[in-house]
Amino acid sequence: MRIARFSIDGNVGFGVLERDELDVIKGHPFAEFERSGQKVPLDKVRLLPPVLPNKVVGVGRNYAEHAAELGNEVPEAPVTFFKPSTSVIGPGDPIAYPSFSQEVHHEAELAVVIRRMCREVPRERVKDVILGYTCANDVTARDVQRREKQWARAKGFDGSCPLGPWVETDLDPSDLTIQCTVNGEQRQLGRTGDMVRPIEDLIVHITEAMTLLPGDVVLTGTPAGVGPLNVGDTVAVTIEGIGTLTNKVIKRG
């Protein structure tokens, strides 16, 4: 099932995507819901970020080749960081190039969307707390990341977390193709099966320390091939079984 969050005529709602229509749902997707039967053509709505997370928890260096391309070792334990809710934008929204950086990179990632409040999740129960999966771009000010010990500014600036286009709930995430293109040219191509630590291990590790809330997002790392974005570029993240998330880079006003 593909669940999208959308806006039409000033109203915001969730709908189940079927072919080229959204079947509007009653309530929200983090609990049992009913379809209203009201159908809205997909081309008549604006797709929004599929969720509004309280927090986005990123995982760094979870693909060995990506760690190596930046001169890093694979860490003994997952490296985690936060992206604030203000970093989240949706499909088609512009990525505003931050004024404090001269080297912004794309990072295509599989994002995990949390379904219910959870803490200290045992490995065998991880699937129970997941609503589904979506595409993400962990946009990073690489020069700032190199010179600042904390990654808050490098990873958390406004617009640095495009998510979308929807949440796919019926998906085996263990070995999916991840691709990133810039202006139609392939930059990244990898598979989720190459993660150093699988999703189950990441959720266990994160929830040992903190409570995840419905709609929170976990970014699972990026494959090799990260590279620069410039004003005017169009960047697209495509994940097998989900779809394509596309955003254009603009000058920050």
C-alpha positions as CSV (number, residue, x, y, z in Angstrom):
1,M,0.0,0.0,0.0
2,R,1.3,3.5,-0.9
3,I,0.2,6.2,1.5
4,A,0.6,9.8,0.4
5,R,0.1,13.1,2.2
6,F,-1.3,15.8,0.0
7,S,-2.8,19.3,-0.2
8,I,-5.7,20.3,-2.4
9,D,-7.7,23.5,-2.2
10,G,-6.0,24.4,1.1
11,N,-6.9,21.1,2.7
12,V,-4.3,18.6,3.9
13,G,-5.0,14.9,4.1
14,F,-3.7,11.3,3.6
15,G,-4.7,9.0,0.8
16,V,-4.0,5.6,-0.5
17,L,-2.5,5.7,-4.0
18,E,-4.2,3.5,-6.6
19,R,-3.0,3.9,-10.1
20,D,-3.3,7.7,-10.7
21,E,-5.8,8.4,-7.9
22,L,-5.7,8.9,-4.2
23,D,-8.4,7.3,-2.1
24,V,-8.7,9.8,0.8
25,I,-8.5,8.1,4.2
26,K,-10.4,9.0,7.4
27,G,-7.9,10.0,10.1
28,H,-4.2,9.2,9.8
29,P,-2.2,6.2,8.8
30,F,-0.6,5.6,12.3
31,A,-3.6,3.6,13.5
32,E,-6.4,1.6,11.9
33,F,-8.1,3.7,9.3
34,E,-10.9,3.6,6.8
35,R,-10.9,4.7,3.2
36,S,-13.5,7.4,2.6
37,G,-14.2,6.4,-1.0
38,Q,-13.5,9.9,-2.1
39,K,-11.1,9.7,-5.0
40,V,-8.8,12.6,-6.0
41,P,-6.7,12.5,-9.2
42,L,-3.0,12.5,-8.4
43,D,-2.3,15.3,-10.9
44,K,-4.8,17.6,-9.1
45,V,-3.0,17.6,-5.7
46,R,0.3,18.8,-4.4
47,L,2.3,16.0,-2.8
48,L,3.7,17.0,0.6
49,P,6.3,15.3,2.7
50,P,4.7,11.9,3.5
51,V,5.1,12.5,7.2
52,L,5.9,15.4,9.5
53,P,8.5,13.8,11.8
54,N,9.1,14.9,15.4
55,K,12.7,14.0,14.6
56,V,14.8,12.4,11.8
57,V,17.6,10.1,13.0
58,G,20.3,9.7,10.5
59,V,22.9,6.9,10.4
60,G,26.3,7.7,9.0
61,R,28.8,5.4,7.3
62,N,26.5,2.4,7.0
63,Y,27.8,1.5,3.5
64,A,31.5,0.5,3.5
65,E,32.3,1.9,0.0
66,H,30.8,5.3,1.0
67,A,32.8,5.4,4.2
68,A,35.9,4.6,2.1
69,E,35.2,7.3,-0.5
70,L,35.3,10.0,2.2
71,G,38.4,8.5,3.8
72,N,36.6,7.0,6.8
73,E,36.6,3.6,8.4
74,V,33.4,1.7,9.1
75,P,32.7,2.6,12.7
76,E,32.5,-0.1,15.5
77,A,29.0,1.1,16.4
78,P,26.5,3.0,14.3
79,V,27.1,6.8,14.0
80,T,23.9,8.6,14.5
81,F,22.9,12.2,14.1
82,F,19.7,14.3,14.0
83,K,18.1,16.4,11.3
84,P,15.4,18.7,12.7
85,S,11.8,18.8,11.5
86,T,12.6,22.1,9.8
87,S,14.9,20.3,7.4
88,V,12.1,18.2,5.9
89,I,10.7,19.1,2.5
90,G,8.6,17.1,0.1
91,P,8.7,16.0,-3.5
92,G,9.0,18.9,-5.9
93,D,10.0,21.3,-3.2
94,P,13.2,23.3,-3.8
95,I,16.4,22.7,-1.9
96,A,17.7,26.1,-1.0
97,Y,21.5,26.1,-1.2
98,P,22.8,27.3,2.2
99,S,24.7,30.5,2.3
100,F,27.3,29.2,4.7
101,S,28.5,26.4,2.4
102,Q,30.3,26.1,-0.9
103,E,30.1,22.3,-1.2
104,V,26.7,20.7,-0.8
105,H,26.4,16.9,-1.6
106,H,23.5,14.6,-2.4
107,E,23.1,11.4,-0.4
108,A,20.4,9.0,-1.6
109,E,18.9,6.9,1.2
110,L,16.2,4.5,2.2
111,A,14.1,6.1,5.0
112,V,12.2,4.1,7.6
113,V,8.9,5.6,8.8
114,I,7.9,4.7,12.4
115,R,4.3,3.6,13.0
116,R,3.9,3.7,16.8
117,M,5.6,5.0,19.8
118,C,8.4,2.6,20.8
119,R,11.4,2.3,23.1
120,E,13.9,-0.5,23.6
121,V,12.5,-2.5,20.7
122,P,13.8,-6.1,20.6
123,R,15.1,-7.2,17.3
124,E,12.3,-9.7,16.6
125,R,9.7,-6.9,17.1
126,V,11.2,-4.2,14.8
127,K,8.8,-4.9,12.0
128,D,5.9,-4.2,14.3
129,V,6.9,-0.6,14.8
130,I,7.5,0.3,11.1
131,L,4.8,1.8,9.0
132,G,6.8,1.6,5.8
133,Y,9.5,3.1,3.7
134,T,10.2,6.1,1.6
135,C,12.9,7.8,-0.4
136,A,15.2,10.4,1.3
137,N,18.0,12.7,0.3
138,D,20.4,13.4,3.2
139,V,21.6,16.7,1.7
140,T,24.9,17.6,3.4
141,A,27.1,20.7,3.5
142,R,30.3,18.6,3.2
143,D,32.8,21.4,3.8
144,V,31.0,22.3,7.0
145,Q,30.9,18.6,8.0
146,R,34.6,18.4,7.6
147,R,35.5,21.4,9.7
148,E,32.9,21.2,12.5
149,K,33.0,18.3,15.0
150,Q,29.3,18.3,15.3
151,W,27.2,17.7,12.2
152,A,24.2,19.8,13.3
153,R,24.7,22.6,10.7
154,A,26.1,20.4,8.0
155,K,23.2,18.0,8.1
156,G,20.4,20.0,9.6
157,F,20.0,23.2,7.6
158,D,16.5,24.1,6.2
159,G,15.5,21.9,3.3
160,S,18.3,19.3,3.8
161,C,15.9,16.4,4.2
162,P,13.7,15.8,1.2
163,L,11.3,12.9,1.8
164,G,8.8,11.2,-0.5
165,P,7.0,10.8,-2.7
166,W,4.9,8.5,-0.5
167,V,5.3,5.7,2.1
168,E,5.3,2.1,0.8
169,T,4.0,-0.2,3.5
170,D,4.3,-3.5,1.8
171,L,7.9,-3.9,1.0
172,D,10.9,-6.1,1.9
173,P,13.7,-3.5,2.3
174,S,16.5,-6.0,2.6
175,D,17.9,-5.8,-1.0
176,L,16.5,-2.9,-3.0
177,T,18.2,-0.8,-5.7
178,I,19.0,2.8,-4.7
179,Q,19.9,5.3,-7.4
180,C,20.6,9.0,-7.5
181,T,20.7,11.1,-10.6
182,V,21.6,14.8,-11.1
183,N,20.3,16.4,-14.2
184,G,19.6,12.9,-15.5
185,E,23.1,11.7,-15.0
186,Q,23.6,8.7,-12.7
187,R,25.7,9.5,-9.6
188,Q,24.8,6.8,-7.1
189,L,23.8,3.2,-7.7
190,G,23.7,0.7,-4.8
191,R,21.7,-1.9,-3.0
192,T,20.3,-1.9,0.5
193,G,21.8,-5.4,0.9
194,D,25.2,-3.7,1.1
195,M,24.3,-2.0,4.4
196,V,26.9,-2.7,7.1
197,R,24.1,-3.0,9.6
198,P,20.5,-3.9,8.6
199,I,17.4,-2.0,9.6
200,E,16.7,-4.3,12.5
201,D,20.0,-3.5,14.1
202,L,19.7,0.2,13.6
203,I,16.2,0.4,15.2
204,V,17.4,-1.7,18.2
205,H,20.5,0.6,18.6
206,I,18.5,3.9,18.3
207,T,15.7,2.8,20.6
208,E,18.1,1.8,23.4
209,A,18.6,5.5,23.8
210,M,15.5,7.3,22.8
211,T,11.7,6.9,22.2
212,L,10.6,7.0,18.6
213,L,7.2,8.6,17.9
214,P,4.7,7.9,15.1
215,G,5.9,9.6,12.0
216,D,9.6,9.7,13.1
217,V,12.0,8.8,10.4
218,V,15.3,6.8,10.4
219,L,17.7,7.3,7.5
220,T,19.7,4.2,6.9
221,G,22.9,5.5,5.2
222,T,23.9,6.1,1.6
223,P,25.8,4.1,-0.9
224,A,29.0,5.3,-2.6
225,G,28.9,8.0,-5.3
226,V,28.0,11.1,-3.3
227,G,28.8,14.3,-5.1
228,P,28.2,18.0,-5.5
229,L,25.0,19.8,-6.1
230,N,24.8,23.3,-7.7
231,V,22.1,25.9,-8.0
232,G,19.9,24.9,-11.0
233,D,20.5,21.2,-10.6
234,T,17.7,18.7,-10.5
235,V,18.4,15.7,-8.2
236,A,16.3,12.6,-8.1
237,V,16.4,9.6,-5.7
238,T,14.9,6.4,-7.0
239,I,14.4,3.3,-4.8
240,E,13.1,0.0,-6.2
241,G,9.5,-0.7,-5.1
242,I,8.9,2.9,-3.9
243,G,9.3,5.5,-6.6
244,T,11.3,8.6,-7.3
245,L,11.8,11.7,-5.2
246,T,12.8,14.8,-7.3
247,N,13.9,18.2,-6.1
248,K,15.6,21.2,-7.7
249,V,18.4,23.2,-6.1
250,I,17.8,27.0,-5.9
251,K,19.7,29.9,-4.6
252,R,18.8,30.7,-1.0
253,G,16.8,33.9,-0.9
